[in-house]
Amino acid sequence: MPDHLEIYSRQAEQYELLVSREDYQHNIFRALNQIIPFEGLTVVEFGAGTGRLTCLLAPVVKFIYAFDGSPHMLDVAMAKLRKSSVQNWQVAVSDHRHIAAGEGVAEVAISGWSICYVVVGNKETWREELSKALSEMCRVIRPGGMLILLETLGTGCEHPEPPIDLVPYYEYLATCGFSRTWIRTDFQFRDITEAETLTRFFFGEAMVEKNEKGERGVILPECTGIWWLKQDGGTL
């Protein structure tokens, strides 16, 4: 597998090209708004990356604070936000466990495909480190606010097949009281060359053969899980 931390620190532009092909059916925004209508809310985003969720939510929310540990990724996010007409955002470098936001500043704390790295990067102490990140999400939302996590349930899969090293994490979220649903967030590439290049770049050689060429173009199926928890102001 490619080194994802290396990608996040040095190859943000290529990563952005990949995720710009994801969720071509626009299921993420619809699913999030079924959990909680985002219009007019203040949001704190953990692990914003190149702004995939940030740019999706900024046009409808009151304000969004977007944090990530990689300045390189945030440079791309800021460039995208500046090209848009929205001005209701603030971007800063921050670790999930020490977010540079005040207590109770938002109604929603959200993280997409990012908290998982707290788990896989701390194999012996992942529960403790995950608890720190979830506690930070609780800290920045007001009583009655919502925590929302998006994570992979399998790329190249038409039905959920969670990566084995993330199963304990997902089971832990269930014990914490999180509800869960899943959606398809398939990639649609322009042609087979782009499909093979971008798939190999992030997912590795073994994933390339799972691209499907059909009437809609070149599709790489993907399943994404969404977990959410309404918080009463405490910590996890």
C-alpha positions as CSV (number, residue, x, y, z in Angstrom):
1,M,0.0,0.0,0.0
2,P,1.2,3.6,-0.6
3,D,2.3,5.6,2.4
4,H,-0.8,7.8,3.1
5,L,1.0,10.0,5.6
6,E,3.6,10.8,2.9
7,I,0.8,11.6,0.5
8,Y,-0.8,13.9,2.9
9,S,2.4,15.8,3.7
10,R,3.8,16.1,0.1
11,Q,1.2,15.1,-2.6
12,A,-1.9,17.0,-1.8
13,E,-2.6,18.1,-5.4
14,Q,-2.7,14.5,-6.6
15,Y,-4.8,13.5,-3.6
16,E,-7.3,16.3,-4.4
17,L,-7.6,15.1,-8.0
18,L,-8.5,11.6,-6.7
19,V,-11.1,12.8,-4.2
20,S,-12.6,15.1,-6.8
21,R,-13.7,12.0,-8.6
22,E,-15.3,10.5,-5.5
23,D,-19.1,10.4,-4.7
24,Y,-20.1,11.3,-8.2
25,Q,-23.7,10.5,-7.3
26,H,-23.6,13.2,-4.5
27,N,-24.7,10.9,-1.7
28,I,-22.6,12.4,1.1
29,F,-24.4,15.7,1.3
30,R,-27.9,14.2,1.3
31,A,-26.9,11.6,3.9
32,L,-25.4,14.2,6.3
33,N,-28.5,16.4,6.0
34,Q,-30.7,13.5,6.9
35,I,-28.8,13.2,10.2
36,I,-29.0,16.9,10.9
37,P,-29.9,19.8,8.6
38,F,-26.6,21.8,8.3
39,E,-28.1,25.1,7.1
40,G,-27.2,27.9,9.5
41,L,-25.1,25.8,11.8
42,T,-21.6,26.4,13.1
43,V,-19.3,23.4,12.4
44,V,-15.8,22.3,13.5
45,E,-14.1,19.9,11.1
46,F,-11.4,17.6,12.3
47,G,-9.0,16.4,9.5
48,A,-10.3,18.7,6.8
49,G,-7.5,17.6,4.3
50,T,-7.9,19.4,1.0
51,G,-11.4,20.6,1.9
52,R,-13.6,17.8,0.6
53,L,-16.3,18.3,3.3
54,T,-15.4,21.9,4.0
55,C,-16.3,23.0,0.5
56,L,-19.4,20.8,0.6
57,L,-20.7,22.4,3.8
58,A,-19.4,26.0,3.6
59,P,-22.2,27.2,1.2
60,V,-24.9,26.3,3.7
61,V,-23.5,26.6,7.2
62,K,-23.2,29.7,9.3
63,F,-19.4,29.2,9.8
64,I,-17.0,26.3,9.5
65,Y,-13.7,25.9,11.4
66,A,-11.5,23.5,9.4
67,F,-8.5,21.9,11.0
68,D,-5.9,19.4,9.8
69,G,-2.4,18.3,10.8
70,S,-0.9,18.8,7.3
71,P,-0.2,22.4,6.2
72,H,0.3,21.0,2.7
73,M,-3.3,19.7,2.6
74,L,-4.7,22.8,4.0
75,D,-3.0,25.0,1.4
76,V,-5.1,23.2,-1.3
77,A,-8.3,23.6,0.9
78,M,-7.7,27.3,1.3
79,A,-7.1,27.8,-2.4
80,K,-10.4,26.1,-3.2
81,L,-12.3,28.1,-0.6
82,R,-10.8,31.4,-1.8
83,K,-12.0,30.6,-5.4
84,S,-15.5,30.2,-4.1
85,S,-17.8,33.0,-3.0
86,V,-18.0,31.9,0.6
87,Q,-16.2,33.7,3.4
88,N,-17.6,32.0,6.4
89,W,-14.5,29.8,7.1
90,Q,-11.3,29.6,9.1
91,V,-8.5,27.1,8.5
92,A,-5.7,26.2,10.8
93,V,-3.2,23.4,11.5
94,S,-4.2,21.3,14.6
95,D,-3.9,17.8,15.8
96,H,-7.2,15.9,16.5
97,R,-6.4,15.6,20.1
98,H,-5.6,19.3,20.6
99,I,-7.9,21.4,18.4
100,A,-7.3,25.1,18.4
101,A,-11.0,26.0,18.9
102,G,-12.9,27.3,21.9
103,E,-15.2,25.2,24.1
104,G,-18.8,25.0,22.8
105,V,-18.2,27.0,19.6
106,A,-20.3,24.8,17.3
107,E,-23.4,22.7,16.9
108,V,-21.6,20.0,14.9
109,A,-18.1,18.4,15.1
110,I,-17.4,16.4,12.0
111,S,-14.5,14.3,10.7
112,G,-14.2,12.6,7.4
113,W,-11.8,9.7,6.8
114,S,-9.3,11.0,9.3
115,I,-9.9,9.9,12.9
116,C,-9.0,6.4,11.7
117,Y,-5.4,7.4,11.5
118,V,-5.4,8.1,15.3
119,V,-6.3,4.4,15.5
120,V,-4.0,2.8,13.0
121,G,-1.1,5.1,14.0
122,N,-1.3,4.0,17.7
123,K,-1.7,0.2,17.6
124,E,-1.0,-0.3,21.3
125,T,-2.8,2.8,22.7
126,W,-5.4,3.5,20.1
127,R,-8.3,3.4,22.6
128,E,-6.7,6.1,24.7
129,E,-5.8,8.3,21.7
130,L,-9.2,7.8,20.1
131,S,-10.8,8.8,23.4
132,K,-8.8,12.0,23.4
133,A,-9.9,12.9,19.8
134,L,-13.6,12.1,20.6
135,S,-13.3,14.2,23.8
136,E,-12.1,17.1,21.8
137,M,-15.0,16.7,19.4
138,C,-17.3,16.8,22.5
139,R,-15.5,19.8,23.9
140,V,-16.0,22.1,20.9
141,I,-19.8,21.5,20.6
142,R,-22.6,22.9,22.7
143,P,-24.9,20.6,24.8
144,G,-27.2,18.8,22.4
145,G,-24.7,19.1,19.6
146,M,-23.8,16.3,17.1
147,L,-20.6,14.3,16.5
148,I,-20.3,12.9,13.0
149,L,-17.7,10.6,11.7
150,L,-17.2,9.3,8.1
151,E,-14.9,6.4,7.5
152,T,-14.3,3.8,4.8
153,L,-16.3,0.6,4.7
154,G,-14.3,-0.7,1.7
155,T,-13.0,0.6,-1.6
156,G,-13.6,-1.7,-4.5
157,C,-16.7,-3.0,-2.7
158,E,-20.4,-2.8,-3.7
159,H,-21.4,-3.7,-0.1
160,P,-19.6,-2.9,3.2
161,E,-16.4,-4.8,3.7
162,P,-14.6,-2.8,6.4
163,P,-10.8,-3.0,6.6
164,I,-9.8,-5.6,9.2
165,D,-7.6,-3.2,11.1
166,L,-10.5,-0.8,11.5
167,V,-13.1,-3.3,12.8
168,P,-12.2,-2.8,16.5
169,Y,-12.5,1.0,16.1
170,Y,-16.0,0.6,14.6
171,E,-17.0,-1.8,17.3
172,Y,-15.8,0.7,19.9
173,L,-18.0,3.5,18.4
174,A,-21.0,1.2,18.8
175,T,-20.2,0.7,22.5
176,C,-20.0,4.5,22.8
177,G,-23.6,4.8,21.5
178,F,-23.0,6.0,18.0
179,S,-25.7,5.2,15.4
180,R,-24.5,4.2,11.9
181,T,-25.6,4.1,8.3
182,W,-23.7,3.6,5.1
183,I,-23.8,4.9,1.6
184,R,-22.1,4.4,-1.8
185,T,-19.4,7.0,-2.6
186,D,-18.2,5.5,-5.9
187,F,-15.4,7.2,-7.9
188,Q,-16.1,8.1,-11.5
189,F,-12.9,8.6,-13.6
190,R,-12.7,10.3,-16.9
191,D,-11.0,7.4,-18.7
192,I,-9.2,4.1,-18.0
193,T,-5.8,5.9,-17.9
194,E,-6.9,8.3,-15.2
195,A,-8.6,5.5,-13.3
196,E,-5.5,3.3,-13.2
197,T,-3.2,6.2,-12.3
198,L,-5.2,7.6,-9.5
199,T,-6.3,4.3,-8.1
200,R,-2.7,3.0,-8.0
201,F,-1.5,6.3,-6.5
202,F,-3.6,6.0,-3.3
203,F,-5.0,2.4,-3.1
204,G,-2.2,0.4,-4.6
205,E,-1.8,-2.0,-7.5
206,A,-4.2,-4.6,-6.2
207,M,-7.1,-2.2,-6.4
208,V,-6.6,-1.2,-10.0
209,E,-8.3,-4.4,-11.3
210,K,-11.5,-3.4,-9.4
211,N,-12.2,-0.5,-11.7
212,E,-15.3,-1.2,-13.8
213,K,-15.6,0.2,-17.3
214,G,-19.2,0.6,-18.4
215,E,-21.8,3.0,-19.8
216,R,-21.2,5.6,-17.0
217,G,-17.4,5.6,-17.6
218,V,-14.8,4.1,-15.4
219,I,-16.2,3.4,-11.9
220,L,-14.5,2.3,-8.7
221,P,-17.1,1.3,-6.2
222,E,-16.8,2.4,-2.6
223,C,-18.8,2.1,0.6
224,T,-18.6,4.8,3.3
225,G,-19.9,4.5,6.8
226,I,-21.4,7.5,8.7
227,W,-21.5,7.4,12.5
228,W,-23.3,10.0,14.6
229,L,-23.9,10.7,18.3
230,K,-26.0,13.5,19.9
231,Q,-23.9,14.7,22.8
232,D,-25.2,16.1,26.1
233,G,-22.0,18.2,26.8
234,G,-20.0,15.4,28.4
235,T,-17.0,13.5,27.1
236,L,-16.5,10.0,25.7
